[in-house]
């Protein structure tokens, strides 16, 4: 069970993953030893799953976001596993969600431009177990965060 201090540590690390143990200890009026032990426990329990750098996609020539909705006409365990495995190896797919309803999956795809998305669409459409239901092109991003609220 997480206590208030655990939540504060998580919040500080989500805001800046490079925050040092000393800085966290100072902000929480604690010594570094308990902060270190708590962070190690949070990592061991996979509450903190890792650390990463957040990159501006436009500055690395990947400025187009498209949501791709997939249907699976032949909805079998084999097809589900195969599709999910293949998606796991597609670098353009940032996120993929399995839904209940008309659309079986929604993928958040990040590419350079619409031409690159068209190539991605050809690749995903070639999978025999899927049908591309629709694509939604993002005009501009209003909010993006990786912070999980307390």
C-alpha positions in Angstrom: 0.0 0.0 0.0 1.3 3.4 -0.9 1.5 6.1 1.6 1.6 9.9 1.2 5.4 10.0 1.0 5.4 7.3 -1.8 2.9 9.4 -3.7 5.0 12.5 -3.3 8.1 10.7 -4.5 6.2 9.3 -7.5 4.9 12.8 -8.4 8.3 14.4 -8.2 9.9 11.7 -10.4 7.1 11.9 -12.9 7.6 15.7 -13.2 11.4 15.2 -13.6 12.8 11.7 -13.8 16.3 13.1 -13.3 15.5 14.5 -9.8 18.2 13.3 -7.4 17.5 11.4 -4.2 19.0 14.4 -2.3 16.6 16.8 -4.0 13.6 14.6 -3.2 14.8 14.3 0.4 15.1 18.0 0.7 11.7 18.7 -0.7 10.1 16.1 1.6 12.2 17.1 4.7 13.6 13.6 5.0 17.1 12.1 4.8 18.4 10.4 1.6 18.4 6.8 3.1 14.6 6.4 3.4 14.1 8.1 0.0 16.6 5.7 -1.6 14.9 2.7 0.0 11.4 3.8 -1.0 12.5 4.4 -4.6 14.1 0.9 -4.7 11.0 -0.7 -3.3 8.8 1.2 -5.8 11.0 0.0 -8.6 11.1 -3.6 -7.3 7.3 -3.7 -7.1 7.2 -2.2 -10.6 5.1 0.8 -9.5 7.9 2.7 -11.1 8.4 0.8 -14.3 11.4 2.7 -15.7 12.8 6.1 -16.7 12.8 7.7 -20.1 13.5 10.9 -22.0 10.5 12.6 -23.5 11.2 13.6 -27.1 9.5 16.3 -29.1 8.3 14.2 -32.2 8.3 17.2 -34.5 12.0 17.9 -33.8 12.9 14.3 -34.8 10.8 14.5 -38.0 7.8 12.4 -36.7 5.2 15.1 -36.4 2.0 13.3 -37.6 -0.2 11.4 -35.2 -2.9 9.2 -36.5 -5.3 7.0 -34.6 -5.9 3.8 -36.6 -9.0 1.7 -35.7 -8.8 -2.0 -36.4 -11.5 -4.6 -36.7 -10.9 -8.3 -36.6 -13.6 -10.1 -38.6 -12.3 -13.6 -37.5 -12.0 -13.0 -33.7 -10.0 -16.0 -32.5 -7.4 -16.4 -29.8 -4.8 -17.3 -32.5 -5.6 -14.1 -34.5 -5.6 -11.9 -31.4 -2.2 -13.3 -30.2 -0.6 -13.0 -33.7 -1.9 -9.4 -34.2 -0.8 -8.2 -30.8 2.6 -9.8 -31.3 3.1 -8.1 -34.7 2.0 -4.7 -33.3 4.6 -5.1 -30.6 7.3 -4.9 -33.2 5.9 -1.9 -35.2 7.9 1.1 -34.1 5.3 3.5 -35.5 2.7 2.3 -33.0 3.2 4.2 -29.7 0.1 2.8 -28.0 -2.4 0.0 -28.8 -5.7 -0.7 -27.0 -8.0 -3.7 -27.2 -11.7 -2.6 -27.1 -15.0 -4.3 -26.8 -17.4 -3.1 -29.5 -17.4 -2.4 -33.3 -13.7 -1.5 -33.3 -11.5 -4.2 -31.7 -8.3 -2.2 -31.5 -7.1 1.4 -31.6 -3.5 2.3 -32.2 -1.8 5.6 -31.8 0.6 5.8 -34.7 3.4 8.4 -35.0 4.9 9.0 -38.4 6.7 11.7 -40.4 3.7 12.7 -42.6 0.6 11.3 -44.4 2.7 9.6 -47.0 4.5 7.7 -44.2 1.1 6.8 -42.7 0.0 5.5 -46.1 3.0 3.1 -46.1 2.2 2.0 -42.5 -1.5 1.5 -43.6 -0.4 -0.8 -46.4 1.8 -2.8 -43.9 -1.0 -3.2 -41.3 -3.6 -3.9 -44.0 -1.5 -6.8 -45.3 -2.1 -8.7 -42.1 -4.7 -11.3 -42.9 -6.6 -11.2 -39.6 -7.4 -7.4 -39.6 -9.5 -4.9 -41.4 -8.7 -1.2 -41.0 -11.9 0.2 -39.8 -11.0 3.9 -39.9 -8.1 6.4 -39.5 -8.4 9.7 -37.6 -5.7 12.2 -38.4 -4.7 14.6 -35.6 -4.6 18.2 -36.6 -3.0 19.4 -33.4 -2.4 18.0 -29.9 -4.1 19.9 -27.1 -2.8 18.0 -24.1 -0.2 15.3 -23.7 1.1 14.1 -20.4 2.7 11.0 -19.0 1.9 11.8 -15.4 -0.4 9.4 -13.7 -2.5 11.4 -11.2 -2.6 10.5 -7.5 
